[in-house]
Amino acid sequence: MRLKLVVLTLLSLCLLGGSCATSPDFDSSLKSIVKPYQFSIAQWELKALPDEVNDYVFNKGERVEDKVGVVVEYFNLIKQIKSLEAEIAAVNAGYKAGDLASLESELNRLQQQKAALTDGVEKIIAEQIKEVLAEQGIYHPLDNYIKWKVGFPPLIFRLEPPPHLLVVSPRDRIESLREIHLQQDLSVAAMESIEEQADKLGVSSLVVGLGGLGTYPAFVIDDASLQFTINAATEEWLHNYLTFKPLGFLYLLDLTGISRNYEIATINETVVGIASKEIGAIVYQKFYSDYENSPQAPVEEPEVDFNQEMREIRQIVDTYLAQGEISQAEEYMEQKRQYLASMGYYIRKLNQAYFAFHGTYADSPTSISPIGAELKQLREQSASLKAFLDTAAAMTSRQDLSLSIQ
């Protein structure tokens, strides 16, 4: 665990400085831009980790009889809070009449109820994920050699908004050059100010919100759906698990800038995405199959296939950039952003940095990498999820992936 903290501290310091292998002038300018907003992972972990470890080892808390009921109550509160926040926003904007003081009082009451359940919900979901991992034969990074049926690293996460992430890409190609963590409570105005200043350095930048972050303990956003939360908690644990394997360690070197390898990053993120969705689906089916059993209103088919649109946009942008037509690519992305917004798909900013961030996930609509299809093929030909993870975790190059599916 101490090794993990040292590794993450190194990662944090590198990210806050921009990278371990950087252009000094560029990084100095970028650092001055983000300094008032930066988030220190190292400081946060040094504060959070001792409490979490103490709680994990010594404080088992009160025995909860209806664990599923507690989790369901928590996520029902999230739905109520979101609905009430939307109503308050409508009243403030003058679109709806209402007693604002009464609505805000009710919102405060619901938020307090949610906060009171948070610690218990974190532990219950962690227990459920660990149970399914054990059923899949997944315990710790050396479980093929040491038959110790105990999970490691311990599955610990916090339901708390993760820090934001500033992603910086060159304008002439789609590639993540810098990723810097920023404060959790950034306003849109602050995000746009950071982006505007960063762009003046001749790059494409974007501040994105994260659903989770593989710190230790991990962050998982606290206002998402139950299925998303289970998947995200599983995904962040898998990131920590893979850090002790060749694939995950090489990804760590990529993140810190010590040895950049976009293909390794894509393989790692996609492997974790595939595995976490599979495990998450099993957890949900096992414990929460009756959670949303009420009749659902029919869903209208969208006029636009978002996934197909994003793939086409990415392909055309790549073509523009390959021809050196940077301004045309940027004008095209803005036109398509406005078009998607008119179709009900709002993207705050669509640029090279957007694709650099989302393109790491090879099974996402913003990626044109064949790695996603290859990893899906590997999963299909693997005898089990454990076998799939073991094969992928040993990879050190794209060639290893190609050889594994021949």
C-alpha positions, -999 to +999 in steps of 0.1 A: +000+000+000+029+023+008+043+016-027+010+025-042+010+058-024+045+066-035+036+058-071+005+080-070+024+108-054+049+107-082+020+107-107+004+137-090+036+157-090+042+150-126+007+159-136+007+191-116+039+201-133+025+192-167+047+161-174+081+146-165+094+152-200+083+186-211+093+218-228+102+241-199+088+274-214+055+258-223+051+240-190+061+271-170+034+291-188+008+263-184+016+259-147+011+296-141-023+294-157-035+264-136-018+273-103-049+290-088-071+260-097-049+230-093-059+199-073-032+181-054-037+143-055-008+138-031-022+161-005-057+146-008-044+111-004-022+119+025-053+132+042-078+106+031-059+074+030-051+070+068-088+075+076-099+050+050-074+024+061-083+028+097-119+025+089-114-005+066-093-024+092-109-015+125-144+000+120-168-024+105-197-001+114-232-011+123-247-042+109-271-034+081-298-060+076-313-046+044-282-036+024-299-035-009-327-013+006-301+012+019-285+015-015-318+018-033-329+045-009-296+064-016-301+064-054-338+072-051-327+103-031-303+112-059-333+112-083-354+133-060-325+158-055-320+162-092-357+167-098-359+193-071-328+211-084-343+213-118-375+227-103-355+253-083-336+263-115-369+268-133-383+290-105-351+311-105-353+315-142-389+326-141-402+296-161-422+283-132-439+297-101-431+282-067-421+289-031-383+290-034-376+290+003-397+259+008-381+241-022-346+249-009-355+237+026-367+204+011-335+201-010-314+206+021-333+179+039-328+154+011-291+162+008-287+156+045-304+122+042-282+113+013-250+124+032-261+102+062-262+071+040-230+077+020-205+058+041-227+028+044-235+027+006-198+029-002-191-002+019-221-021+007-213-016-030-176-024-023-186-057-006-209-066-035-182-059-061-156-079-042-181-109-039-185-109-077-147-105-083-141-135-061-167-155-080-147-147-111-115-158-095-100-123-094-083-115-061-049-098-063-022-092-089-003-123-079-032-147-075-020-170-103+011-177-081+000-171-046-034-188-039-044-163-013-081-156-017-080-120-004-086-090-025-057-066-030-055-037-032-085-033-008-115-020-027-120+014-012-137+044-029-155+076-020-187+089-034-174+124-039-171+146-070-137+139-086-114+167-096-117+181-131-091+174-157-074+198-181-065+180-213-041+196-237-036+184-273-016+199-302-038+216-327-022+198-357-030+163-344-051+145-318-029+135-290-029+141-252+002+161-243-007+172-208-034+162-183-036+183-151-061+178-123-080+208-112-103+217-084-136+199-079-159+230-077-148+248-109-174+270-124-180+270-162-166+305-163-134+293-147-131+264-171-135+287-201-109+311-187-084+283-182-090+270-217-088+305-233-054+311-216-041+277-225-052+280-261-031+311-264+000+289-260-008+274-294-026+243-283-061+229-280-074+225-245-105+213-226-115+210-190-135+178-185-155+164-157-146+129-145-170+101-134-142+085-114-105+087-107-081+058-097-065+075-067-064+056-035-091+057-022-107+061-056-132+089-065-166+080-078-190+108-087-219+110-062-248+119-084-249+092-111-271+062-116-266+030-096-253+010-126-228+038-134-216+039-098-210+002-097-192+002-130-171+032-120-161+018-086-151-015-103-132+004-130-111+024-106-102-007-086-091-025-118-069+004-126-052+000-092-050-038-097-034-035-131-008-010-118+010-041-104+010-058-138+031-050-169+002-033-188-008-011-159+027-002-150+035+009-185+003+029-185+015+046-153+047+056-171+026+070-199+005+091-175+036+105-158+052+113-191+082+091-184+075+069-214+046+081-235+027+053-253-008+061-265-014+026-277-007+012-242-030+038-227-057+029-251-053-009-244-053-003-206-084+020-206-103-003-230-095-035-211-106-019-178-138-006-195-147-040-209-141-058-176-158-032-154-189-032-175-191-070-174-185-072-136-209-043-130-236-060-150-232-091-129-233-071-096-264-053-107-283-084-118-273-103-087-283-076-062-305-051-079-325-069-106-358-056-090-345-021-085-361-005-115-390-029-122-417-002-127-432+002-162-411+025-182-424+050-207-416+042-243-384+059-254-385+078-287-359+068-312-334+098-316-333+115-349-295+113-350-273+083-343-248+100-319-222+073-320-222+072-358-220+110-360-190+111-336-171+085-356-177+104-388-167+137-372-135+121-359-126+106-393-132+139-411-112+159-385-083+135-389-084+139-426-083+177-423-054+176-398-034+151-419-036+177-448-025+205-425-059+222-426-062+230-390-085+260-392-109+240-414-109+212-389-117+235-360-145+253-380-159+219-389-159+207-353-178+238-341-204+235-369-210+198-359-211+208-322-239+233-330-257+207-351-256+181-324-268+206-299-298+213-321-305+175-320-304+174-282-268+164-277-250+192-259-212+193-260-197+224-244-166+223-265-157+200-294-120+202-303-088+182-306-085+179-268-120+165-266-111+137-290-077+132-274-094+125-240-123+104-252-104+086-279-083+067-253-114+045-248-112+025-280-148+012-275-162+047-274-178+065-304-150+091-305-123+065-312-114+052-346-088+028-331-091-009-341-079-017-306-115-018-293-126-044-317-095-065-311-099-065-274-136-075-278-124-103-299-099-113-273-127-113-246-149-135-268-122-161-273-111-161-236-125-189-215-133-165-186-131-128-176-101-138-154-083-153-184-091-122-205-076-100-177-045-122-173-038-121-210-043-084-214-024-075-182+007-092-195+008-071-227+037-046-232+029-036-267+003-034-294+020-063-311+012-085-280-025-078-286-022-086-323-005-119-315-031-128-288-060-129-312-043-147-341 
